[in-house]
Amino acid sequence: MSRKAVLVGRDAAPSGCFKQLEPILRDCGFDLSLIVGGGKPLAKTMEEIAFLASHANILLLGMSSSLKLAQPEIVAGNAARNAGVPYGFYGDVPRCWARARKGAWFEDLASDAAFYFGVTQADADAAREVFPKAQLIGTGNPLREEAAFPSFTREEVRAKLNVASEEKLVLAPGGKFAAGNMVSWAVVMDALSLLARDGKRFQLLLTTHPGDRIPYATDAATREEMNLYEELVSFSPIPTRIVGKDVLMTSDIVPGADIIVEFGSSIGIEGAYQNIPVVSLGFEILFHYLEQERGTRILEAVDDGLSELVVADVSKLAETIQSLLTAEGFARMRACQQYLCPKPIERGAALRMIANAVMQIA
């Protein structure tokens, strides 16, 4: 009789990992139920999720970024615990385990979790703080590993986007926090407009996060699409456009970019794997949002030297972009990127680590 594994993830990052993991676990002989949202609501009801979790041999949960978004994972975890099914979590970013700390949304499930998969062994070991009974395993992040193997070359990306060789392509990925996106993008536009006065040519590409609901916002009275981001773009002083996944996924744009401006995004880490300069543009509201979500105000990429932090300053942002677009200005960051984000020797190592751990636990 085959073992039953249930994988539940609401946010985009764990969903992406679980989708890649599914065929590997099936090849290992598991009867598998994949319940993921990719940043959107799940198709299954809470009752269906609870039933599947309670009849599994092992339950692997993502750690979605808020109490509201994590409800499917919490429901599944409670059902598994009540049925005596071993369950645990996949943390897709450092300190993701903090979402199970005291006062956080996964706190109730933490004490009985059987395992935790972290992005490094050191990060997994640190999770002992919240997972006292869990087996702690540093599996890595399969999506980050894939960043070292881009689907397109720099030339292919720029050709698809009609970016001229003399233009600097600035990629500004958005997050789930819409207000933060609007503020950040406006500051990036202002900073690039300062640099453009010297004759430099830029193209600014904005991309939206799968969990951002603003692209789907409609006017309550007219039922018409509000197109709030498009309205912002229409007033940009430099060439700017929103690139949707129908054209290219954000990750696919990375190799064609000259610089990335973000805040706590996985795209910044992908840029590090591909030796692209990265700026983390912060504001107090974003640091507060980060602290609520991860229990820290410290950005991983900044702390590791993979990105340079600029806090709410148009002139400083322009100066930093100008510096990082030179070989000398980028040298220190590039050295950190090459040391901390080397290209993996073999593709798929993280997925195999997760699969092997699931097989041992189930």
C-alpha positions in Angstrom: 0.0 0.0 0.0 1.5 3.4 -1.0 2.2 6.1 1.5 0.0 9.2 1.3 1.7 12.6 1.3 -0.3 15.9 1.4 1.4 19.2 0.5 -0.4 22.4 1.4 0.8 25.9 0.6 -1.1 29.2 0.0 1.8 31.6 -0.8 3.7 31.7 -4.1 7.1 30.5 -2.9 6.0 27.2 -1.1 3.5 26.6 -3.9 6.3 26.8 -6.5 8.5 24.4 -4.4 5.7 21.9 -3.9 4.8 21.8 -7.6 8.4 20.9 -8.4 8.5 18.3 -5.6 5.2 16.6 -6.6 6.6 14.4 -9.5 9.7 13.5 -7.5 7.6 12.2 -4.6 5.3 10.3 -7.0 8.3 8.7 -8.5 9.3 7.7 -5.0 6.0 5.8 -4.7 3.8 8.4 -2.8 0.1 8.8 -3.4 0.2 12.6 -3.3 -2.3 15.4 -2.8 -1.0 18.8 -3.9 -3.0 21.7 -2.5 -1.4 25.0 -3.5 -2.6 28.4 -4.4 0.4 30.1 -6.0 -0.5 33.3 -4.1 -4.2 32.9 -4.8 -7.1 31.3 -2.9 -7.1 27.5 -2.9 -9.7 25.5 -4.9 -10.4 23.0 -2.2 -12.6 23.8 0.8 -11.3 23.8 4.4 -13.3 20.6 5.0 -11.7 18.9 2.1 -8.2 20.0 3.2 -8.8 18.8 6.7 -10.0 15.4 5.5 -7.0 14.8 3.2 -4.6 15.9 5.9 -6.1 13.6 8.5 -5.8 10.6 6.2 -2.2 11.2 5.2 1.0 9.5 6.3 2.8 12.8 6.2 1.8 16.4 5.9 4.2 19.1 4.5 3.1 22.7 5.1 4.2 26.0 3.6 4.5 28.9 6.0 2.3 31.6 4.4 2.9 35.2 5.4 -0.1 36.2 7.4 -2.8 34.7 9.6 -5.4 35.2 6.9 -3.3 33.6 4.2 -2.2 30.7 6.4 -5.6 29.5 7.3 -5.5 26.4 4.9 -2.1 25.4 6.4 -3.4 25.9 9.9 -6.5 23.9 9.3 -4.5 21.1 7.7 -2.0 21.1 10.5 -4.7 20.9 13.2 -6.4 18.0 11.4 -3.1 16.1 11.1 -2.2 16.6 14.7 -5.6 15.4 15.9 -5.3 12.3 13.7 -1.7 11.5 14.8 -0.3 12.3 11.4 3.3 13.6 11.4 3.5 17.1 10.1 6.0 19.8 9.6 7.0 23.0 7.7 9.0 24.1 4.7 10.6 27.5 5.3 11.4 29.2 2.0 13.4 32.1 3.5 15.8 32.5 6.4 13.9 32.9 9.7 10.7 31.8 8.1 10.3 29.7 11.3 9.6 33.0 13.1 6.1 32.7 11.8 5.6 30.0 14.5 7.1 32.0 17.3 5.1 33.0 20.3 2.3 35.3 19.2 2.6 34.4 15.5 0.0 32.5 13.5 1.6 29.1 13.5 2.4 29.1 17.2 -0.3 26.6 18.1 1.2 24.0 15.7 4.8 24.5 16.6 5.1 22.4 19.7 4.1 19.1 18.0 5.7 19.7 14.6 7.7 16.6 13.6 10.1 18.4 11.2 11.3 21.7 9.8 13.0 22.2 6.5 15.2 25.4 6.4 17.1 27.2 3.6 20.4 26.3 5.4 21.3 23.9 8.2 22.2 26.9 10.4 18.8 28.4 9.8 17.1 25.1 10.5 19.1 24.7 13.7 17.9 28.1 14.8 14.3 26.9 14.5 14.8 24.8 17.7 13.6 28.0 19.4 10.1 27.4 18.2 10.0 23.7 17.1 11.2 21.8 20.3 10.4 18.3 19.0 11.1 18.7 15.3 13.8 17.1 13.2 15.6 20.1 11.8 17.0 19.8 8.2 18.7 22.3 6.0 17.3 21.3 2.6 17.9 24.5 0.7 15.3 26.3 -1.4 14.7 24.7 -4.9 13.5 28.0 -6.4 16.6 29.8 -5.3 18.7 27.0 -6.7 16.9 27.4 -10.1 17.9 31.1 -10.1 21.4 29.9 -11.0 20.0 28.4 -14.2 18.0 31.1 -16.0 15.7 30.2 -18.8 16.9 33.0 -21.1 20.2 34.8 -21.8 20.6 38.5 -21.2 20.4 39.1 -25.0 17.2 37.0 -25.3 15.5 38.9 -22.5 16.4 42.3 -23.8 15.3 41.3 -27.4 11.9 40.1 -26.1 11.4 43.4 -24.2 12.8 45.6 -27.0 15.5 47.1 -24.8 18.3 48.8 -26.7 22.0 48.0 -25.9 22.6 51.6 -24.7 19.6 51.5 -22.3 19.9 50.5 -18.7 17.2 48.1 -17.7 16.0 48.6 -14.2 13.8 45.9 -12.7 11.6 46.8 -9.7 9.6 43.8 -8.5 6.6 44.5 -6.3 5.6 42.7 -3.2 2.2 41.8 -1.7 2.0 45.1 0.2 0.4 47.4 -2.4 1.0 50.7 -0.5 4.7 49.8 -0.3 4.8 49.2 -4.0 3.3 52.5 -4.9 5.7 54.5 -2.7 8.8 52.5 -3.8 8.1 52.8 -7.5 7.4 56.5 -7.3 10.8 57.0 -5.6 12.6 54.8 -8.2 11.0 56.9 -11.0 12.2 60.1 -9.3 15.7 58.8 -8.8 16.0 57.6 -12.5 14.7 61.0 -13.7 17.6 62.7 -11.9 20.1 60.4 -13.6 18.4 60.8 -17.0 19.2 64.6 -16.8 22.8 63.6 -17.7 21.7 61.9 -20.9 21.6 58.4 -19.5 18.8 56.2 -21.0 16.7 54.0 -18.7 13.8 51.6 -19.0 12.0 50.8 -15.8 10.2 47.5 -15.6 7.6 46.9 -12.9 6.3 43.5 -12.1 3.6 42.5 -9.6 3.7 39.8 -6.9 1.3 36.8 -7.3 -0.2 37.7 -3.9 -0.9 41.4 -4.8 -4.6 42.0 -5.3 -4.3 45.5 -6.7 -4.1 44.3 -10.4 -7.6 42.8 -9.9 -9.2 45.8 -8.1 -12.5 47.2 -9.5 -14.5 50.2 -8.7 -17.4 49.3 -6.4 -19.8 51.6 -8.3 -18.9 51.0 -11.9 -17.4 47.5 -11.7 -14.6 48.8 -14.0 -11.0 47.9 -13.4 -9.2 50.6 -11.4 -5.8 50.1 -13.0 -4.0 51.9 -10.2 -0.5 50.8 -11.1 -1.1 51.8 -14.7 -2.2 55.2 -13.6 1.1 55.6 -11.7 3.1 54.5 -14.8 1.3 57.1 -16.9 2.9 59.9 -14.9 6.4 58.4 -14.8 9.1 60.9 -16.0 11.1 58.1 -17.5 10.1 55.2 -19.8 8.2 52.7 -17.5 6.0 49.8 -18.1 4.4 46.9 -16.2 5.4 43.5 -17.5 3.0 40.7 -16.9 3.6 37.0 -16.7 2.0 36.7 -20.1 5.1 38.4 -21.5 7.8 37.2 -19.1 7.8 35.9 -15.5 9.8 38.2 -13.2 12.5 35.6 -12.6 12.9 35.3 -16.4 13.6 39.1 -16.6 16.5 39.0 -14.1 19.4 38.0 -16.5 18.5 41.0 -18.8 18.5 43.6 -16.0 21.3 46.0 -15.4 20.2 46.6 -11.8 17.3 45.5 -9.5 15.6 47.7 -7.0 13.5 45.8 -4.4 12.7 45.2 -0.8 13.0 41.8 0.7 12.0 40.1 -2.5 13.3 36.7 -3.7 14.1 38.4 -6.9 17.0 40.2 -5.1 18.4 36.8 -4.2 18.0 35.6 -7.8 19.9 38.7 -8.9 22.7 37.8 -6.5 23.0 34.3 -8.1 23.3 36.0 -11.5 25.7 38.8 -10.4 23.2 41.6 -11.0 23.6 44.7 -8.8 20.7 44.9 -6.2 19.4 47.9 -4.2 17.0 47.4 -1.3 14.8 50.5 -1.0 13.3 50.7 2.4 10.8 52.9 4.2 9.6 52.7 7.8 6.2 51.2 6.7 8.1 48.4 4.9 10.3 47.7 7.8 7.3 47.5 10.1 5.6 45.1 7.6 8.7 43.0 7.5 8.9 42.8 11.3 5.3 41.7 11.5 5.9 39.0 8.9 9.3 37.7 9.8 10.0 38.9 13.3 13.0 41.0 12.2 13.8 44.4 10.5 16.9 43.0 9.0 16.9 42.1 5.3 18.8 39.0 4.5 20.3 40.3 1.2 21.5 43.5 2.9 22.9 41.7 6.0 24.9 39.4 3.7 26.2 42.2 1.5 24.2 40.9 -1.5 22.3 44.2 -1.7 22.8 47.8 -0.7 20.2 49.5 1.5 18.8 52.9 0.7 16.2 54.4 3.1 13.6 56.8 1.7 16.0 59.1 -0.1 15.6 59.9 -3.8 19.1 61.5 -4.2 20.8 58.7 -2.3 19.0 56.1 -4.4 20.2 57.9 -7.6 23.7 58.0 -6.3 23.7 54.3 -5.4 22.3 53.2 -8.7 24.9 55.3 -10.5 27.7 53.8 -8.5 26.5 50.2 -8.8 26.3 50.5 -12.6 30.0 50.9 -12.7 32.5 48.0 -12.4 34.3 49.7 -9.5 31.1 50.5 -7.5 29.7 47.0 -8.0 33.0 45.1 -7.2 32.4 44.6 -3.4 28.8 43.4 -3.8 29.8 41.2 -6.7 32.4 39.5 -4.6 29.8 38.8 -1.9 27.4 37.4 -4.4 30.0 35.1 -5.9 31.0 33.8 -2.5 27.5 33.4 -0.9 25.5 32.5 -4.0 27.8 30.2 -6.1 26.2 28.3 -9.0 25.2 24.8 -7.6 27.3 22.0 -9.0 24.2 20.0 -9.9 20.7 21.0 -10.6 17.9 19.7 -8.4 19.9 19.0 -5.2 17.5 20.9 -2.9 14.5 19.0 -4.2 16.2 15.7 -3.7 17.1 16.7 -0.1 13.4 17.5 0.6 12.2 14.3 -1.0 14.7 12.1 0.9 13.7 13.8 4.2 10.0 13.1 3.5 10.7 9.5 2.7 12.6 9.0 5.9 9.9 10.7 8.0 6.8 9.2 6.5 
